[in-house]
Amino acid sequence: MTISLKDRLAMYEAVIQMYGFVDSSDTEGFAKCFTQNADFVAPFGEYTGRRELQEMLEEQIAAGKEDGVRHFVSNLVVDSEGDNPRIQWHVLKMKVDTGPTVLATAVGTAIGEKSNGTILFKRFRLEVGKASIPH
């Protein structure tokens, strides 16, 4: 499948917007970046659906894991998986209020699904400590 420029940009924006919601502690906005039954896998847990994703971020925030933190996204690459766009990226999580201090690096991979003219994540994987985007 060939990915249109419009869909590429939509995938870029979806990743950047999702981290923007994390950085601003907007748990509802974060959850709305995903389909109703999205599958999210990271070293800190596996979650299914918007409700679990919102609760996961609420717990992260309550535990102070997002205090003074910003996520920096780079190296975005869009291709396809079947009929859906797929994106991979690097993310750098930094403590900026008392730093800067690098807290973690990761590679993310997500499969998008079009919904009412926007892209939502239906599958999301985060591999912390990964050094490069797999080919």
C-alpha positions in Angstrom: 0.0 0.0 0.0 1.3 3.5 -0.9 0.9 6.0 1.9 -0.3 9.4 0.9 1.5 12.6 2.0 -1.7 13.5 3.9 -1.7 10.2 5.8 2.1 10.5 6.5 1.5 13.9 8.1 -1.5 12.7 10.0 0.6 9.9 11.5 3.4 12.4 12.4 0.9 14.6 14.1 -0.8 11.7 15.9 2.5 10.7 17.6 3.4 14.3 18.5 0.0 15.1 19.8 -0.1 12.0 21.9 3.1 12.9 23.7 1.8 16.5 24.0 -1.1 15.1 26.0 1.2 13.1 28.2 3.4 16.1 28.9 0.4 18.3 29.8 -1.1 15.5 32.0 -4.3 15.4 29.8 -5.3 11.8 30.3 -8.5 12.1 28.4 -6.8 13.6 25.4 -4.2 10.9 25.6 -6.8 8.1 25.6 -8.6 9.7 22.6 -5.5 9.2 20.5 -6.4 5.5 20.4 -9.2 3.3 19.0 -11.8 2.1 21.5 -10.1 -1.4 21.7 -6.5 -0.3 21.1 -3.7 -2.6 22.1 -0.8 -0.9 24.0 2.4 -2.8 25.0 5.4 -1.3 26.9 7.9 -2.6 29.4 5.7 -1.2 32.2 2.6 -3.1 31.1 0.0 -4.2 28.6 -3.3 -2.3 28.2 -6.4 -2.7 26.0 -8.8 0.1 25.2 -9.1 3.8 26.0 -10.3 3.3 29.6 -7.2 1.2 30.6 -4.9 3.6 28.8 -6.4 6.6 30.6 -6.1 4.8 33.9 -2.5 3.9 33.1 -1.5 7.5 32.5 -3.4 8.6 35.6 -1.4 6.2 37.7 1.9 7.3 36.1 1.0 10.9 36.9 -0.1 10.1 40.5 3.2 8.3 41.0 5.1 11.4 39.9 6.6 9.7 36.8 5.6 12.6 34.6 6.5 15.5 36.9 8.7 18.0 35.1 9.1 15.7 32.1 9.0 16.3 28.4 9.1 13.8 25.5 11.1 14.7 22.4 10.2 12.7 19.3 12.4 12.2 16.2 13.3 10.0 13.3 9.7 9.3 12.3 9.3 6.8 9.5 5.9 5.9 8.0 5.2 2.9 5.9 2.3 0.4 5.8 1.1 -2.8 7.3 -1.7 -4.2 5.1 -4.2 -1.4 4.5 -3.1 0.7 7.5 -0.3 3.2 8.0 2.5 2.2 10.3 4.9 4.6 12.0 8.1 4.1 13.9 9.9 6.8 15.9 12.5 7.5 18.6 11.5 9.2 21.8 13.7 10.8 24.4 12.1 11.3 27.8 13.8 14.1 29.8 13.4 15.7 33.2 13.5 19.3 32.2 12.4 21.2 35.4 15.5 20.3 37.3 17.7 19.1 34.4 18.0 18.5 31.7 18.4 14.8 32.6 17.7 11.9 30.2 15.3 9.5 31.9 14.8 7.0 29.1 15.1 6.4 25.4 12.8 4.3 23.4 11.6 3.2 19.9 7.9 3.3 19.3 5.9 1.5 16.6 2.2 2.1 16.0 -0.4 1.0 13.5 -2.9 3.7 12.7 -6.6 3.4 11.7 -8.6 6.2 10.0 -11.6 7.3 12.0 -13.8 10.2 10.9 -10.9 11.8 8.9 -8.3 11.4 11.7 -5.8 8.7 12.5 -6.1 6.8 15.8 -3.7 4.2 17.1 -5.0 0.7 17.1 -1.7 -1.0 18.0 1.1 0.7 19.9 4.5 -0.8 21.0 7.2 1.0 23.0 10.6 -0.6 23.5 12.5 1.3 26.1 16.3 1.5 25.8 16.2 0.5 22.1 19.0 2.2 20.1 17.6 2.3 16.6 14.5 1.8 14.5 14.3 -1.9 13.4 14.1 -2.5 9.6 
